[in-house]
Amino acid sequence: MKNKYIKINEADAEMIIREYDSDLDGNLNYDEFCQMALPATNPSLRQLALMRNHSYYQYRRPQTYEIENMVCNLLDNELRLVKRREDVKRELLKRKDFIKVKAFDEISKGSPKGISLLNLVEFLEANGFYPRRDDLEAILRRCDHSGDHHLNYDEFSEVTSVNQYSLTPEDEEEKRL
């Protein structure tokens, strides 16, 4: 990314990797990279990209400048998204009136399965947000690690908790209080 004049440091790179590193080995394997890079809201397009024929010759050929730029832009956008989300989580951590289990129950309406797509739509619209269905499906797909099309409490907790690696001493103090 530095070769493409995108400002990034090692901590930023680790933040992107942690976002998609499902096996927690500190690296992005091919499947984890695909999870980040391929379209999440269009299953047909995603499947088409995964099934594309890759010959040995194509694999050994260098990437084009345009492809490298697009991948760098994707990583830069991911980094900005992760940082913005962590900032919002920090603000939430500082709120004394935020009770995670209460928020979860309010959004899920007490459903034992957890938060569904319909629950997300109703909650967001009740609070003045009108997202596209594709965007909500992408959020659900990104956060629903069990793949059951619902966010259970553990998944919701992960979404609303500050990443332990990005906690500042002030955040630690807020967390203790």
Secondary structure in CASP SS format (residue, H / E / C, confidence):
PFRMAT SS
TARGET T0000
AUTHOR 0000-0000-0000
METHOD secondary structure of the structure
MODEL  1
M C 1.00
K H 1.00
N H 1.00
K H 1.00
Y C 1.00
I C 1.00
K C 1.00
I C 1.00
N C 1.00
E H 1.00
A H 1.00
D H 1.00
A H 1.00
E H 1.00
M H 1.00
I H 1.00
I H 1.00
R H 1.00
E H 1.00
Y H 1.00
D C 1.00
S C 1.00
D C 1.00
L C 1.00
D C 1.00
G C 1.00
N C 1.00
L C 1.00
N C 1.00
Y H 1.00
D H 1.00
E H 1.00
F H 1.00
C H 1.00
Q H 1.00
M H 1.00
A H 1.00
L C 1.00
P C 1.00
A C 1.00
T C 1.00
N C 1.00
P H 1.00
S H 1.00
L H 1.00
R H 1.00
Q H 1.00
L H 1.00
A H 1.00
L H 1.00
M H 1.00
R C 1.00
N C 1.00
H C 1.00
S C 1.00
Y H 1.00
Y H 1.00
Q H 1.00
Y H 1.00
R H 1.00
R C 1.00
P C 1.00
Q C 1.00
T C 1.00
Y H 1.00
E H 1.00
I H 1.00
E H 1.00
N H 1.00
M H 1.00
V H 1.00
C H 1.00
N H 1.00
L H 1.00
L H 1.00
D H 1.00
N H 1.00
E H 1.00
L H 1.00
R H 1.00
L H 1.00
V H 1.00
K H 1.00
R H 1.00
R H 1.00
E H 1.00
D H 1.00
V H 1.00
K H 1.00
R H 1.00
E H 1.00
L H 1.00
L H 1.00
K H 1.00
R C 1.00
K C 1.00
D C 1.00
F C 1.00
I C 1.00
K H 1.00
V H 1.00
K H 1.00
A H 1.00
F H 1.00
D H 1.00
E H 1.00
I H 1.00
S H 1.00
K C 1.00
G C 1.00
S C 1.00
P C 1.00
K C 1.00
G C 1.00
I E 1.00
S C 1.00
L H 1.00
L H 1.00
N H 1.00
L H 1.00
V H 1.00
E H 1.00
F H 1.00
L H 1.00
E H 1.00
A H 1.00
N C 1.00
G C 1.00
F C 1.00
Y C 1.00
P C 1.00
R C 1.00
R H 1.00
D H 1.00
D H 1.00
L H 1.00
E H 1.00
A H 1.00
I H 1.00
L H 1.00
R H 1.00
R H 1.00
C H 1.00
D C 1.00
H C 1.00
S C 1.00
G C 1.00
D C 1.00
H C 1.00
H C 1.00
L E 1.00
N C 1.00
Y H 1.00
D H 1.00
E H 1.00
F H 1.00
S H 1.00
E H 1.00
V H 1.00
T H 1.00
S C 1.00
V C 1.00
N C 1.00
Q H 1.00
Y H 1.00
S H 1.00
L C 1.00
T C 1.00
P H 1.00
E H 1.00
D H 1.00
E H 1.00
E H 1.00
E H 1.00
K H 1.00
R H 1.00
L C 1.00
END
